[in-house]
Amino acid sequence: MKETELYEPIKNYLLQNGYIVQAEVKNCDIACLYEDELVVIELKKSFNLKLLYQAMDRKAFANKVFVGINRPKSFRKKETKNMLKILKAMDIGLITVSLDSPLKLVEIVLTPEGDSKKRKTRKRTMVLNELERRNLNTNIGGSTKKDNILTAYREQAIFLACVLNKIKKGSPAYIKANFNIQNAGYILQKNHYGYFQRIERGVYTLSKKGKDMLKQDSFKEAILYYKKEVEKLV
């Protein structure tokens, strides 16, 4: 069993109940919005000290924090009762998934009171901004392959690559005006992923790495999505 197996059932449950859901947001396995509250869920195969540390860290900026685990075989065992006592004392919620069942049933065992008026912090702002700026939901919560996370920044870099793939070359000002990529200049100049190449002052094209990226499967859904977006705007 992997932590990622917990993600899909929990994501579907949250979506069905009106949450806006994203996975792998600034080191949070799941970050979501519900009625203007930021809710964070950390996933582990079973309850352990590391999971508790992670949940406590998230409480500093989230309105409510849950841990998501595989459903224990019995809630009558001493260790399970102790787990519930700890979570209640720390006001951390518990979500379980019955991974041994074909239905993968999700249950909210504990709901934290939380803090509906959580003060604004740098970390909270970063998480909320990331949630707001993402257009796609393709990540899998609990994944250890951090290089394949589709962040809002990478989405915009892929969008830019799709633009340059179509128009061949362009300036940040032209791209910003015609394709509404507000931070085009910053992404092109920083070139964090190596997708772009400056061919003359203020003019960029796709690098070989950028061309190769558009042919790979790592971000296939994002590439197809933004290629369609470019066609609408050309």
CORWONOR-V892692 format. One record per helix or strand of 2 or more residues. SS is the DSSP state (H for helix, E for strand). FROM is the first residue (numbers start at 0). LEN is the number of residues. Records with the same first field share a line. If there is no record, write none. Layout:
SS=FROM-LEN / FROM-LEN
This chain:
H=3-13 / 48-10 / 77-12 / 121-12 / 145-3 / 151-16 / 171-8 / 183-7 / 207-6 / 219-14
E=19-6 / 27-7 / 36-7 / 63-7 / 92-5 / 105-5 / 195-5 / 202-4
